[in-house]
């Protein structure tokens, strides 16, 4: 298939505390045939006045309703980082469960496989100062945000809601789907180990691909060109292989 004529949409799901603007930079680093479409959840970005969601299933329902009409006749793929990786996986399962066309590829980064049981303490109920200290350890939050009381008053409820959604998620095993998964991982990511990436293979009948980058949990912002190239090459191949 000629990818010069065929376009594909890459729906992007942000990390905890993020919004659609958090992933907008990818568009500058992908090939012309890839349209990057970051999605917003309620309570942030253009949807700042809407109530926050605190469980993963509600988040997936919200995202699904944003894209359901657009995915019926056009090729697309899904990418999510950290919380977005979990949501991307659940969104893929939901799309398949209602009989809509499947994504040609699922990209995930900064997240262990959904079946991995997390033994880390919950973040969403930590006292304020400990919560801020944990955010500082994760990286990805500018010091001026963490040190600004007014900004933290705004972002703290968003972050707590997102962390609650992640930390209260209960894995429900289902039959693996037939969609390729590319996993991306920061070698210095203290949140995720290599062993926790491997069970992503349980979610698909196709062999997964694991790509590693130097950097921590938010390595993606240091490797935008490399990730853009990975997206573009993978999706070009997917389009060539499609009917």
N, C-alpha and C positions, 0 to 999 in steps of 0.2 A: 504494500500500500504506500502511496506517495504522501509522506507526512507534510510536504509543502502545502498540500491542499486540505489535509485532514487536521482538524483542531481537536485538542483535548483539554478538558478542565481538570485542574488539580485543586480539589477542595481541601482547605487547610484548617485544622482544629488546634486552637492555641493551648498553651500550658496554663496551670493554675495562676490566677491573678492577671492573666493576659487578656488581650482582645484582638480583633481582626487586624489592627494596625501592627501588632507584635510580629506578624509574619509577612507583612507587605513587601519586605525587601527581596523576597525570593523571586519576584517577577522580573527583576533586573538581571537575574542570573540563569534564567531558563531560556530554552530555544523559543523562537517566535510561535511555534505551533502549540505551545503550552500556555494556557490561561490560568494563572494562579488566582484562586478565589478564596481568601480567608473569610471565615464565618465568625460572627459574634454571638455569644450567649447573652441572655438577659442580664441587666444590671451593669453594663459596661459599654463603652464606645457609643454608637448611635442609639443603643438600647438602654442607656444608663438609668432611665426612669422606670424600667420594668423590674419586678421583684426578682431577686436572686434565686437560683435553683440550688438545692442542696443534695440531690441524689443523681447518680449517673443516668438512670433510666429516663428521668425527666429531661435531662440535658440532651440525650440522644433523640427523644421525641421532638424536641425543639429544633434540633439541627435537621432532622429528617424532613420536617414540614418546610424548612427553608429550601430544600433542594429537590423534593420529590417530583415536582413538575419538570425540572430541568434535566433529570437523568434518564428520562424515558426514551429519548431518541438520539442521545449524543454520548460519545465515549467520555469516560471520566475516571479519575483515580482519587484516592483519599490519602492525606498525610496528616499525622498528628504528632505533637511533641509532648512527652510527659503525660499530663492528664489527657491531652488531645490524642495521644496514642491509644489509650484505653477507650476513649469515646469513638475513635475511628474504627477500632475493632468491633465495638458494639453496634455502631452504625452500619457497618458492613453486614453483620448478622441480621439486623433488623430489615435492611433492604432486601436481602435474600428471602427472609421469612414472609414478606408480603408480595413476592413474585416480581419485583421490579428488576431491570437489568443490573447486573453486577458490575462493580468497578473492575477495570482491567488490572489494577495493582493497588496494594495497600502498603504505604510507607509508614514506619513508626520509628520514633527516636526517643531516647531518654526515659524508657519505661521497661520494666520487667514484663514478662509474659503474664497475661491475665490470670492464669491458673496458679501463679506463685503466691503463696500465703505470706503476707508481709508481717514481720515480727518487730517492726520499728514502732516506737510510741506514736500515738496519734498526735498530729500537729494542731488540728482544728480546735482543741479544747485547752491548749497551753495558756498559761497566764501571759499577759501582754508582753512583758519584757523578754520572757523566754521565747515567745512566739517570734518576736523581732530578731532575737539572736539566732534562731533556727533559720529564718529567711536569709540572714547574713551568711550563714554557713553554706546554704544552697547556692548562693551566687545568683546572678541574673537580676537582682534588685539594686539599683544605683544607691550608693551611700546617702545621697541627698534625699532620696525617698524615705529610707529607713530612719533618718535623723530629723525628718520634718514631721512634727506632730500632726499638723493639719492634713498633710497628704496621707499619713498613715491612718488617720481617722476615716478617710475616704476609702483607702484600699484594703484596710484590715478586714472589714466584713466580706469583701469580695473574695479575698484569699481564704478566709475561714470557711466560707460556703463551698469553695472549690475543693479545699482539702477534706471537708466533711464528705463531699460526694465521692472522692477517691477512697477515703478510708472506711467508708461504710459499704462500699461495693462488695457484693458477694458473688463469687464466680459460679456460673451455672454451665457445666460442661455440655457441649452439643457436638454434633457430627462436624468434623473439619470441612471447611469449604474448599473449593477448587480455584483459589485465587492466590497468585504469588505474593509473598510478603518480603519486603526489604526492611531489615532492622539496622538502625544506626545507633552507635554507642560512643560516648566519650570515655576514653581510657581512665580519666581521673574522676569519673562520676562516682562519688561516694554513695549515691542512692541505689545504684544498680550494679550487680556483678555479672560477669560473663555467664556463670552457671544459670543465672536468672533469665538470661536471654534465650537460652536453648529451648525452653518449653514453648516458645512461639511456634515451633514446628508442630505442636499438637493441634494448632488451629487451622492448618491447611494441608491439603494432600500434595501440594507442590513443595519442592525443596526451598527452604528459606535462604535468604542471603544476609549475612551479618557483615556490616561495614564499620570499621573502627576509626575513630579520629582522636587526635590528641586534644585534651581539654576536659573540662568538668561537665556538670549537668547541662549547662547552657552552651556547650561547644558549638551549637548550630550557628551562632552569630559570628564565630571566628572562621567558619568554613562555608560561607554562603556560595562562593563560586564552585567549590567542589560538590556541594550538595545540589546546586542547580544543574551541574553537569550530570550527576547521577540521576536526578529526576528526568532530565531530557533524554539521556541515552536509554534508560529503562523504558520510558514511555514511547520512544520512537520504535523500539523493538516490539513493544506490545501492540502498537498500531500495525506494524508490518505483519504480525502474526494473527491479527483479527480478521474475520471473514470479510 
